[in-house]
Amino acid sequence: MGPYSAAVDAGDLVYLSGQTAMNSVGAKDLTGDIAGQTELCFNHLFEALEAASLTPDDVVKANVYLTDMNNFSAMNEVYATKFSKPYPARTCVAVVGLPLGAEVEIELIAKKSK
């Protein structure tokens, strides 16, 4: 969708670009379905993790962008099912807009095991 990499290997860390529900071929209109959009974000991100031979347990940081902070609870319910303790550090902010009308975007940073 643009001049960027889905993931960048930076030695001990792998940076995964933000993903939305709209990043898939034939993306459905999930307007208002924050849980569905969040699930697809993680599907895309976990595919990229797997391609880098990493798992959700390797994630150390997550950044979540929402177009409406009223959607935090719905996003957080799905998010809570994706990681186990110790959870990654996380930032969640509200933004004015996201590409292709997405209402949630998530990016991750993972650390390679030695």
N, C-alpha and C positions, 0 to 999 in steps of 0.2 A: 504494500500500500504506500510505500514511500522509501526514501533513501536512508534506510537504517537496517541494522542486523537484528534478528529475533533474539540472538544471544551473543555475548562476547566473552571469550575465555581470557581472563586477565591474571593468569597464574594460579594462585590459590582460590581466587573468586571467579564466579561466573555471573555476569549481569544479564538478566532477562528483561527484554523490553516489555513495556506495558502491553497487555492484551485485553481486548474487549470481546464481547459476544459477536461483534461484527467482523472479527478477524478470520472467520471461516468462510470457505467457499459455500455459496448458497445459504448464507446466514438468514435466519428467520427474523421477522420483526418481533422482538421481545419487549417492546415498549411497555414500561410499567411492571414488568416481571423481573424484579431485581434479583430474586433467588435464581431464576433461570439464567440471567446474564452472568451472575457470579459463578455459577457452576461451569458455564462455558469458558469464562476467563481461566479458571483453574484447569479445565481440560487442555486448553492451549498451552498454558504454562507448564503443566506436568509432562506434556509431550516433549517440550523443549528440554526439560530437566532430564527426561529419559534419554534423549538424543545425546546429552552430555554425560551419560552414565551417572546421573545423580538422582536423588529421590527427595520427596518433601522433607525428610529428616535432615537434609543438607542445607535447607533454607535458613538463613540467619536474619534476613530483613525483608519485610514486605511493605510496599507503599500502595495504598488504596485511594483512588480518586472517585468521588461521588458527585453527581450533579445536584443532588438534593440530600442533605444530611438527615432528612426524615426517612431515608432508605437505609440508614445505618443498621438497624436491627435485622432487617431481612438479609442484608449482605453478611452481617456478623453470624447469623445462624448457619449459613453455608460455610463461611470461613472457619468456624469452630470445628467443623467436621474434617477439615483438610490437614490439620497439623496435630501433633501430640506434644506433650511436655518434654523438654522445655520449649515453649513456643518461640517462634521468631519474634524479634523486635518488629513493631509495626507503627506506621504513621497512616492516618486517615484524614484526608482533607476534602472540603467541598470546593468544586471548581465551577466556573461559569458554563463550560461546555466540554464535550469530548468528541473525538472523530466519529463520523457516520451516525451521529445521534445516540451513541452509547450513553448509558446512565451510570456505568461503573467501569473502571479500568484498574487493573492490578499489575504491578511489576514486582519482581523478586530479585534477591541477591542470594546466591548459594555458595557455600564454602566446600571445597574439595577435601575429602578425608586424606590423611597422609598414609 
